[in-house]
Amino acid sequence: RRSLFVSGFARGASGQELAEHFGTYGEVASVVVDKEKGVYAIVELQDAAGRERALAEPQHSLAGRRLRVRPR
C-alpha cells in the first residue's frame, strides 16, 4: 500500500536519484532497483498518503526522461 512500480528511467540511474525525486511526495523508506537489467524500481514510501500524492501527479520525469509510475 506504500509502494510504487517505476520504469522509464535511464539505465544506470541510481536508487538515490529516485529517492530524491519521490522524496518530494513523502519520506522514502526504500528503493530497490532491478539488478539484472536496471529497467524498473520499487519505491516504498513511509506512508500511504505519500504514495497517493505521487500517483496523483500526472507526469514524472528524471534526467529528462518520462517515468511510468504505477501502484505496486
ROLO-744969 format. One line per 2 residues: for each residue x, y, z of N, C-alpha, C, O. Coordinates in steps of 0.1 Angstrom, whole numbers, always signed. Example, Ala and Ser with C-alpha at 12.3 -4.5 7.8 and 13.67 -1.06 7.14 Angstrom:
# ROLO-744969
+132 -57 +78 +123 -45 +78 +132 -33 +78 +142 -33 +85 ~ +128 -22 +71 +137 -11 +71 +129 +0 +79 +134 +11 +80
***
This chain:
# ROLO-744969
+8 -12 +0 +0 +0 +0 +8 +13 +0 +3 +24 -2 ~ +21 +11 +2 +30 +23 +2 +40 +22 -9 +49 +31 -10
+39 +12 -18 +50 +10 -28 +45 +14 -42 +33 +14 -46 ~ +55 +19 -50 +53 +23 -64 +62 +14 -73 +73 +11 -69
+56 +11 -85 +64 +4 -95 +68 +16 -105 +60 +22 -110 ~ +81 +17 -107 +86 +28 -115 +95 +23 -126 +104 +14 -124
+92 +27 -139 +101 +24 -150 +102 +36 -159 +96 +46 -157 ~ +111 +34 -169 +113 +45 -179 +125 +54 -176 +129 +62 -185
+132 +51 -165 +144 +59 -162 +156 +54 -170 +156 +43 -175 ~ +166 +62 -171 +178 +58 -178 +185 +46 -172 +186 +46 -159
+191 +37 -180 +198 +26 -174 +210 +32 -166 +217 +42 -171 ~ +212 +27 -154 +223 +33 -146 +218 +44 -136 +226 +49 -128
+206 +47 -137 +200 +57 -127 +201 +51 -113 +199 +39 -112 ~ +205 +59 -104 +207 +53 -90 +195 +53 -82 +185 +61 -85
+194 +45 -72 +183 +45 -63 +183 +58 -55 +172 +63 -52 ~ +194 +65 -53 +195 +78 -47 +187 +88 -55 +180 +96 -50
+189 +88 -68 +182 +98 -77 +167 +96 -76 +160 +105 -75 ~ +163 +83 -76 +149 +80 -75 +143 +84 -61 +132 +90 -60
+151 +82 -51 +147 +86 -37 +145 +101 -36 +136 +106 -30 ~ +155 +108 -42 +154 +123 -42 +141 +128 -49 +134 +137 -44
+138 +122 -61 +126 +126 -68 +114 +123 -60 +105 +132 -59 ~ +112 +111 -55 +100 +107 -49 +99 +112 -34 +89 +112 -28
+110 +117 -29 +111 +123 -16 +103 +136 -15 +99 +141 -4 ~ +99 +142 -27 +91 +154 -27 +77 +151 -23 +69 +160 -20
+73 +138 -24 +59 +134 -21 +58 +128 -7 +46 +127 -2 ~ +69 +125 -1 +69 +119 +13 +82 +113 +15 +90 +111 +6
+84 +109 +28 +97 +103 +31 +98 +89 +25 +89 +81 +26 ~ +109 +86 +18 +111 +74 +11 +117 +63 +21 +128 +66 +27
+111 +52 +22 +116 +42 +31 +127 +33 +25 +137 +30 +31 ~ +125 +30 +12 +135 +22 +5 +133 +23 -11 +122 +26 -15
+143 +20 -18 +143 +20 -32 +151 +7 -36 +162 +6 -33 ~ +144 -1 -44 +151 -14 -49 +151 -13 -64 +140 -13 -70
+162 -12 -70 +164 -12 -85 +167 -26 -89 +175 -32 -84 ~ +160 -30 -100 +162 -43 -106 +177 -45 -109 +182 -37 -117
+183 -54 -104 +198 -56 -106 +201 -62 -119 +212 -60 -124 ~ +192 -70 -125 +195 -77 -137 +196 -67 -149 +207 -67 -156
+186 -60 -151 +186 -51 -163 +185 -36 -159 +188 -28 -168 ~ +182 -33 -147 +181 -19 -143 +170 -11 -150 +172 +1 -152
+159 -18 -153 +149 -11 -161 +137 -7 -152 +128 +0 -157 ~ +136 -12 -140 +125 -8 -131 +130 -7 -117 +140 -12 -114
+122 -1 -109 +125 +0 -95 +112 -1 -87 +101 +3 -92 ~ +113 -5 -74 +102 -4 -65 +106 +7 -55 +116 +6 -48
+97 +17 -54 +100 +27 -44 +89 +26 -33 +77 +27 -36 ~ +94 +25 -21 +85 +24 -10 +85 +37 -1 +96 +41 +3
+74 +43 +1 +73 +55 +9 +69 +51 +23 +63 +40 +25 ~ +72 +60 +32 +69 +57 +46 +54 +56 +49 +50 +48 +58
+46 +64 +42 +32 +63 +44 +24 +63 +31 +29 +67 +21 ~ +11 +58 +32 +3 +56 +20 -1 +70 +14 -3 +71 +2
-1 +80 +22 -5 +93 +17 +5 +98 +7 +2 +105 -3 ~ +18 +96 +10 +29 +100 +1 +28 +92 -13 +30 +98 -23
+24 +80 -12 +22 +72 -24 +10 +78 -32 +11 +79 -44 ~ +0 +81 -25 -12 +87 -32 -8 +100 -39 -13 +103 -50
+0 +108 -32 +4 +121 -38 +12 +119 -50 +11 +126 -60 ~ +21 +109 -50 +29 +106 -62 +21 +101 -73 +23 +104 -85
+11 +92 -70 +2 +87 -80 -7 +97 -86 -11 +96 -98 ~ -10 +108 -78 -19 +118 -83 -12 +128 -93 -18 +135 -101
+2 +128 -93 +10 +136 -102 +8 +131 -116 +11 +119 -118 ~ +4 +139 -125 +1 +134 -139 +13 +130 -147 +13 +121 -155
+25 +135 -144 +37 +132 -151 +49 +133 -143 +51 +143 -136 ~ +58 +123 -143 +70 +123 -136 +82 +122 -146 +80 +116 -156
+93 +130 -143 +104 +128 -152 +117 +129 -143 +117 +135 -133 ~ +127 +122 -148 +140 +122 -141 +151 +122 -152 +151 +114 -161
+160 +132 -151 +171 +134 -160 +165 +135 -175 +171 +130 -184 ~ +154 +142 -176 +148 +144 -190 +141 +132 -195 +136 +133 -207
+139 +122 -188 +131 +110 -193 +118 +109 -185 +118 +111 -173 ~ +108 +106 -192 +95 +104 -186 +94 +91 -179 +97 +81 -184
+90 +91 -166 +88 +79 -158 +74 +74 -159 +65 +81 -160 ~ +73 +61 -159 +60 +54 -157 +59 +50 -143 +67 +42 -138
+49 +55 -136 +47 +53 -122 +33 +46 -120 +23 +52 -123 ~ +33 +34 -114 +21 +27 -112 +21 +22 -97 +31 +20 -91
+9 +19 -92 +8 +12 -79 +15 -1 -80 +14 -8 -90 ~ +21 -5 -69 +27 -19 -69 +17 -28 -63 +20 -40 -62
***
